[in-house]
Amino acid sequence: MASIKKIVFACDAGMGSSAMGASTLKKKLKTAGVDIAVTHTSIEDVPSDVQLIVTHDSLAARARKEHPGVEVISIKNFVGAPEYDLIVKRFTEDK
């Protein structure tokens, strides 16, 4: 997982749920000592250099279609999602 340097949270507008999710994951990664950029954006504005997209279940198929070859993790609820801890675990298991 060392190749992942940029994670983007994407939602419809890029302001609400994705901002909250990005903030939560940033804190968890920082606490774990993992240095990976985490940003948020609307689904339309996901940058081409992203290596991992985190988005709501309803937008996952669209993210996969628009960004083939990029891993997409879908989340049902950005508040307290167990996926955050699973993402952090991926980057701390090799430490």
Buried (B, 14 or more C-beta within 10 A) or exposed (E): BEEBEBBBBBBBEBEEBBBBBBBBBBEBBEEEEBEBBBBBBBBEEBEEEBBBBBBBEEBBEBBBEBBEEBBBBBBEEBEEBEBBEEBBEEBEEEE
